Structures are given as structure tokens and as C-alpha cells.
Amino acid sequence: MRELFACIKEYLEQGEDVVLVTIVSSSGSTPRGMGAKMLVTKAGRVLGTIGGGQVEHVSEQTALSVLAKKQSQLSYYQLKQNEIQDLGMICGGDVTVYEKYIAGTDESFLKLCTEIEALYEERRRGWLAVETKKGSRGEMRLLKRQEELAAYEGYYIEEIKASERVYIFGGGHVSQALVPVLSPLDFSCIVLDDREEFTQPELFPLATETILINQEAPLGKVQIQADDYVVIMTRGHKDDQRVLAEALRTRARYIGVIGSRKKKAGVFARLQEMGFTEESLARITTPIGLDIGAKTPAEIAISIAGQLIQERYRK
């Protein structure tokens, strides 16, 4: 969402009208779920997707019509059997799409885009409430307190939340393969290593930050929060153990360490000698990643990314 609203802001600053297309409800088997968005200008779709296929094509054409009429609209699509086959799907569904017209002179929407960017910058939560009732003007309200949501019953509401942070300890081959996989998935990657050559920004062009650490106190001034992920793949067991000991003292939602089950037994034994309980050790995922038989750094990176996505959506 962040990139989308930043892009809208750029168009509005140039005085160009745009249409923001959003799936506000869906049922059955549909290409994308509720909240999927795309931005359409006079040049057509420029960013985002609502799933491709016929629904996206028709929505794009409708958005161009909305641009011409300068009037938002709510569209309903029922996926029929022939359309399902075209989309490569096996069962149908219904999709409601809101095509919101935004004038290039709309100062209030420009302000909204600025406020949304500020939430991301400050890593604060917010909620975007969208009025989608028939005949409405598609009003959008940015809510900054969860208590406000009750007043917007009947609105489509979407949470605004900064990219989840992944602290990756160790800048070796797997880390170098992992960052490019995680970054497009809306994970913000911070790479930490005690070797200067493995914290060079050019090694990790998609990382949010690289940090040179002291392995004796690997977290240093880093503050790991309850929504953060910790991925540990340093160059040795002792280094892993030091990072694990400090990570277990944080509220990190996920702590994963690369290595074999044999290595796990040794590291866990030493952590228990340090006073960590079985309950604490149960927070550690090792071997890291989904069991897909991964061998190469690129394959291991895919398995780790899959596991982090799984954790993201865990109830």
C-alpha cells in the first residue's frame, strides 16, 4: 500500500487525475482477495494488480471510463464458467470492485497520501476507511486509533502497517540470496555481521540497513520488537549461540536458526546451561525454513521466505 499511495501522491503533485481500483469484497475462488489494489491513469494500469485476467482487464477499462466521467463507481463481477476456465480456476466467485476517481486538484487526497506515508515512516498503525455504498462519493478517512473503527460500520476498512522487520544475523551466501526474496514480499531486511566485508551495502542493495556488530554483544543498540523476525545464520555455532541468547531475551515473534538437528542439540544444551527453560527454547525454529529439500542458498532462501509468510498469516 505504501508504494501505491506514494505513486498517487506523485501524480497529484503533477495535477494528473487517477483512479484507485480496490477489491472491497470477494467470495469463492477469485484471483486476488479483498484489499488488492491497482492504480490507473490515462495511460492505463501503472501500478498494482487485482489479480490479472478478465476481472483486471474489465476493471481497467471501467477505470478509464471513470476517468472520463470524473465519477467513482462500484462494480460487481460474477465469475462464470467460461471466465473461470480462462483464469485457470476450478470454481467460481463474486468480486466487488471500487473504482475511485481522484482529481489531480484534490488537495485533501494529497494530504491523505502524506499522512499515510508519515504512518509508515514512524512505524505506527492506522486504518483506511473507505465508503463504498452505492451513491456515495467514495470518502476515505484515515483512522489512527482502533477505537474509531466502531463509528465506520459498513465501510471497507484496511489496516495500514509498516513492513515487518527481519533481522538477519550473518551476511553470507544464504543471506545474500534471502534479502532479494524477502524485500518484494514487504519484509524490511536488516543485515548484521561482525565482518565489515559482509555488511557492505552493495552486497545487499535491497536491504533497509546493514549493521556492523560486535559478536560478543550482537544486538548492541538494536531494539527488537514483538512484531519482528530474527533469522540467524552466522559463521559458527558459538556465534549462533550468542545471538540466540540475546534474541530469546526479546519479544521477537519468530526466531529461526540455520543448521542441522545435530547442531540444534548442542546449541540447546549450552543454552540450558545458561538458564534458558524448555519453554524459551520452544520459541526457536531450527532447522530454519520449510522442509522442501532445499540445498542451494537460493533454495534455502525460498524455504525461509515461505516459512516467514506462513508465520505472518498464522492466527
matplotlib code that plots the C-alpha trace (Angstrom):
import matplotlib.pyplot as plt

x = [0.0, 2.8, 4.3, 0.8, -0.1, 3.3, 2.7, -0.7, 0.9, 3.4, 0.6, -1.5, 1.5, 1.7, -2.0, -3.0, -6.3, -6.1, -8.4, -7.7, -9.2, -9.8, -11.4, -13.7, -15.3, -14.8, -16.2, -15.5, -12.3, -11.1, -7.7, -7.0, -8.7, -10.2, -7.9, -6.0, -5.4, -4.2, -3.7, -5.0, -4.1, -4.9, -2.1, -3.8, -2.7, 0.6, 1.0, -0.6, -2.8, -6.2, -5.3, -4.9, -7.2, -10.6, -11.6, -8.5, -8.9, -12.6, -11.8, -9.0, -11.4, -14.0, -11.4, -10.6, -14.4, -14.4, -11.5, -13.5, -16.7, -14.8, -17.2, -16.4, -18.3, -18.8, -18.7, -19.9, -18.4, -19.6, -17.1, -18.9, -17.7, -16.1, -14.3, -13.2, -11.5, -9.8, -8.4, -7.2, -9.6, -11.8, -14.6, -16.4, -16.7, -18.0, -15.9, -16.9, -14.5, -14.5, -13.1, -12.4, -11.9, -9.3, -8.9, -5.4, -6.5, -7.7, -5.7, -7.5, -6.4, -2.9, -2.9, -4.2, -1.3, 1.2, -0.4, -0.2, 3.5, 4.1, 2.5, 4.9, 7.9, 7.0, 6.1, 2.7, -0.6, -3.5, -6.7, -8.1, -11.9, -13.4, -17.1, -18.4, -22.1, -24.0, -24.3, -21.5, -18.6, -16.0, -14.9, -11.7, -10.8, -7.5, -8.1, -5.2, -6.9, -8.5, -11.5, -12.5, -13.4, -16.7, -18.0, -17.4, -19.5, -20.4, -17.2, -14.4, -11.6, -8.0, -5.1, -2.0, 1.1, 4.8, 6.7, 7.6, 11.3, 13.6, 16.9, 19.3, 22.4, 25.2, 25.9, 26.9, 25.7, 22.2, 21.6, 22.7, 20.1, 17.4, 17.2, 16.2, 13.4, 12.0, 12.1, 9.3, 7.2, 7.0, 9.6, 12.1, 15.6, 18.3, 21.6, 24.0, 27.5, 30.8, 32.8, 32.9, 33.2, 29.8, 28.0, 28.8, 25.6, 26.5, 26.1, 22.6, 21.1, 17.5, 18.2, 16.8, 20.1, 23.4, 25.0, 28.5, 28.2, 30.4, 29.8, 30.3, 27.2, 25.5, 22.3, 24.2, 21.8, 19.3, 15.8, 13.9, 10.2, 7.3, 6.4, 10.0, 11.6, 15.1, 16.9, 20.3, 22.9, 26.3, 29.6, 29.7, 27.9, 29.3, 28.2, 24.7, 24.5, 25.4, 22.8, 20.2, 20.8, 20.2, 17.2, 15.5, 15.5, 13.5, 9.8, 10.5, 7.6, 9.9, 13.5, 15.0, 18.5, 20.1, 21.7, 21.2, 19.3, 22.7, 23.8, 20.5, 21.1, 24.4, 23.3, 20.2, 22.3, 24.5, 21.5, 20.0, 23.3, 22.9, 19.5, 17.0, 14.0, 12.4, 9.6, 12.1, 13.8, 10.5, 10.4, 13.4, 12.7, 15.6, 16.4, 15.1, 12.7, 10.0, 11.0, 11.2, 14.5, 16.4, 20.1, 21.5, 21.5, 18.7, 16.6, 17.2, 16.2, 12.9, 12.2, 12.9, 10.7, 7.9, 8.1, 8.1, 5.0, 3.4, 4.2, 2.9, -0.6, -0.6, -3.7]
y = [0.0, 2.4, 2.4, 2.8, 5.9, 7.4, 6.9, 8.6, 11.5, 12.0, 12.1, 14.5, 16.8, 16.9, 17.7, 14.4, 12.7, 9.0, 6.1, 3.9, 0.4, -1.7, -5.1, -4.4, -7.8, -11.2, -14.7, -18.1, -18.6, -15.3, -14.2, -11.8, -11.2, -8.2, -5.2, -5.8, -2.6, -1.1, 2.4, 3.5, 6.7, 7.9, 5.6, 2.6, 0.5, 1.8, 0.0, -2.8, -5.7, -7.1, -10.5, -10.2, -12.0, -10.9, -9.1, -6.9, -6.2, -5.1, -3.1, -1.2, -0.4, 0.7, 2.9, 4.6, 5.3, 6.6, 9.0, 10.3, 10.8, 12.0, 9.9, 7.0, 3.8, 0.4, -2.6, -6.2, -9.1, -12.7, -15.2, -17.6, -21.0, -19.8, -17.0, -19.4, -21.6, -18.5, -17.7, -21.2, -21.6, -24.6, -22.8, -19.5, -16.5, -12.9, -9.8, -6.2, -3.6, 0.1, 2.4, 5.7, 8.8, 11.2, 14.6, 16.0, 19.1, 17.1, 18.7, 16.6, 13.3, 14.7, 15.4, 11.8, 10.4, 12.5, 11.3, 7.6, 8.0, 9.5, 6.5, 4.2, 6.4, 6.5, 2.8, 3.5, 1.6, 3.2, 2.2, 3.4, 3.5, 3.6, 4.5, 2.2, 2.4, 3.0, 6.7, 7.6, 9.8, 7.3, 9.2, 7.9, 8.5, 7.8, 6.5, 6.5, 4.9, 1.4, 2.7, 4.9, 1.8, 1.2, 4.5, 3.3, 0.2, -0.6, 1.0, -1.1, -0.9, -1.8, -1.7, 0.3, -1.2, -0.8, -3.6, -6.3, -6.2, -9.2, -9.0, -11.3, -12.2, -13.2, -11.8, -14.9, -16.6, -17.5, -14.0, -12.6, -14.8, -14.2, -10.4, -10.1, -12.7, -11.1, -7.5, -7.7, -9.6, -6.5, -7.5, -4.9, -6.6, -5.5, -7.5, -7.7, -9.1, -8.6, -8.8, -5.4, -7.0, -8.7, -5.5, -3.6, -2.0, -3.1, -6.8, -6.0, -3.3, -4.2, -4.3, -1.5, -1.3, -3.2, -3.0, -3.9, -5.6, -6.8, -10.6, -10.5, -8.3, -8.9, -6.9, -3.8, -0.9, -2.8, -2.9, -6.0, -5.6, -8.1, -8.0, -8.6, -11.7, -12.9, -15.1, -16.4, -17.8, -16.7, -18.4, -20.7, -22.4, -20.1, -17.0, -18.5, -19.3, -15.7, -14.3, -16.8, -16.0, -12.3, -12.9, -15.1, -12.1, -10.1, -10.5, -11.3, -13.2, -15.5, -16.8, -19.1, -20.5, -22.4, -25.7, -29.4, -31.2, -32.4, -28.8, -27.9, -30.4, -29.0, -25.3, -26.1, -27.9, -24.9, -22.5, -24.7, -24.4, -20.6, -20.9, -20.9, -23.1, -25.6, -23.1, -20.5, -22.9, -23.9, -20.4, -21.3, -22.7, -24.9, -26.1, -22.9, -22.9, -25.1, -28.7, -28.6, -30.4, -27.2, -27.5, -24.4, -20.8, -19.8, -22.8, -22.3, -18.6, -19.7, -22.1, -19.4, -16.9, -19.4, -20.0, -16.3, -15.9, -18.8, -17.1, -13.7, -15.2, -17.5, -16.9]
z = [0.0, 0.8, -2.7, -4.2, -2.2, -2.8, -6.5, -6.3, -4.4, -7.3, -9.9, -7.8, -7.4, -11.2, -11.3, -13.1, -12.4, -11.4, -10.4, -7.5, -8.0, -4.9, -4.4, -1.5, -1.2, -2.7, -2.3, -3.8, -5.8, -7.1, -8.4, -5.6, -2.2, -0.5, -0.4, -3.6, -5.5, -8.7, -9.9, -13.3, -15.2, -18.7, -19.8, -18.2, -15.3, -13.8, -10.5, -8.5, -9.5, -8.6, -10.0, -13.7, -16.1, -17.2, -14.0, -14.1, -17.8, -17.4, -14.3, -16.1, -18.9, -16.4, -14.6, -17.9, -18.2, -14.6, -15.5, -18.5, -16.4, -13.4, -11.2, -8.9, -9.1, -7.5, -9.9, -9.4, -11.2, -11.2, -12.5, -14.8, -16.0, -19.3, -17.4, -14.8, -17.4, -18.9, -15.5, -14.9, -11.9, -11.0, -9.1, -9.4, -7.2, -6.9, -6.8, -5.9, -7.1, -6.2, -8.8, -7.0, -9.1, -7.7, -9.3, -9.8, -7.9, -4.8, -2.0, 0.7, -1.0, -1.4, 2.3, 3.0, 1.0, 3.0, 6.3, 5.2, 4.4, 7.8, 9.5, 7.6, 8.4, 12.1, 12.1, 13.6, 12.8, 11.1, 9.3, 6.0, 6.0, 2.5, 1.9, -0.8, -0.6, -3.8, -4.5, -2.1, -3.1, -2.0, 1.0, 2.6, 6.2, 7.9, 11.4, 13.9, 16.9, 16.9, 18.9, 16.0, 13.8, 15.5, 14.0, 10.5, 10.3, 6.7, 5.4, 3.8, 6.3, 5.7, 8.2, 7.4, 8.9, 8.2, 6.6, 9.0, 10.0, 9.6, 11.5, 9.6, 11.6, 9.2, 5.7, 3.9, 0.8, 2.1, 3.4, 0.1, -1.6, 1.1, 1.1, -2.6, -2.0, 1.2, 0.0, -2.6, 0.0, 2.1, 4.6, 5.7, 6.0, 8.3, 7.9, 10.8, 10.8, 12.7, 9.5, 7.7, 4.3, 4.8, 5.7, 2.6, 1.2, -2.4, -1.2, -0.1, -2.3, -1.3, 2.5, 4.6, 6.6, 7.1, 10.6, 11.7, 15.1, 18.0, 18.1, 21.9, 22.2, 18.8, 19.4, 20.6, 20.4, 18.2, 19.7, 18.6, 19.0, 19.4, 15.6, 14.4, 13.0, 13.8, 11.3, 12.5, 10.1, 11.4, 10.5, 13.6, 16.4, 19.1, 17.2, 16.7, 20.4, 21.4, 19.1, 20.2, 23.9, 23.2, 20.8, 23.5, 25.8, 23.3, 22.4, 18.8, 17.1, 15.2, 15.9, 13.3, 13.1, 10.2, 10.8, 11.3, 14.1, 15.5, 15.8, 17.4, 20.2, 21.1, 21.0, 23.0, 25.7, 26.1, 26.3, 29.0, 30.9, 30.6, 32.4, 29.5, 30.0, 27.7, 27.2, 26.0, 23.7, 22.1, 20.6, 18.3, 14.8, 13.7, 11.1, 9.6, 6.7, 5.3, 4.6, 0.8, 0.4, -0.2, -0.9, -2.5, -1.0, -3.4, -2.5, 1.2, 0.8, -0.8, 2.1, 4.7, 2.9, 2.8, 6.5, 7.3, 5.1, 7.0, 10.3, 9.0, 8.5, 11.5, 13.6]

ax = plt.figure().add_subplot(projection="3d")
ax.plot(x, y, z, "-o")
ax.set_aspect("equal")
plt.show()
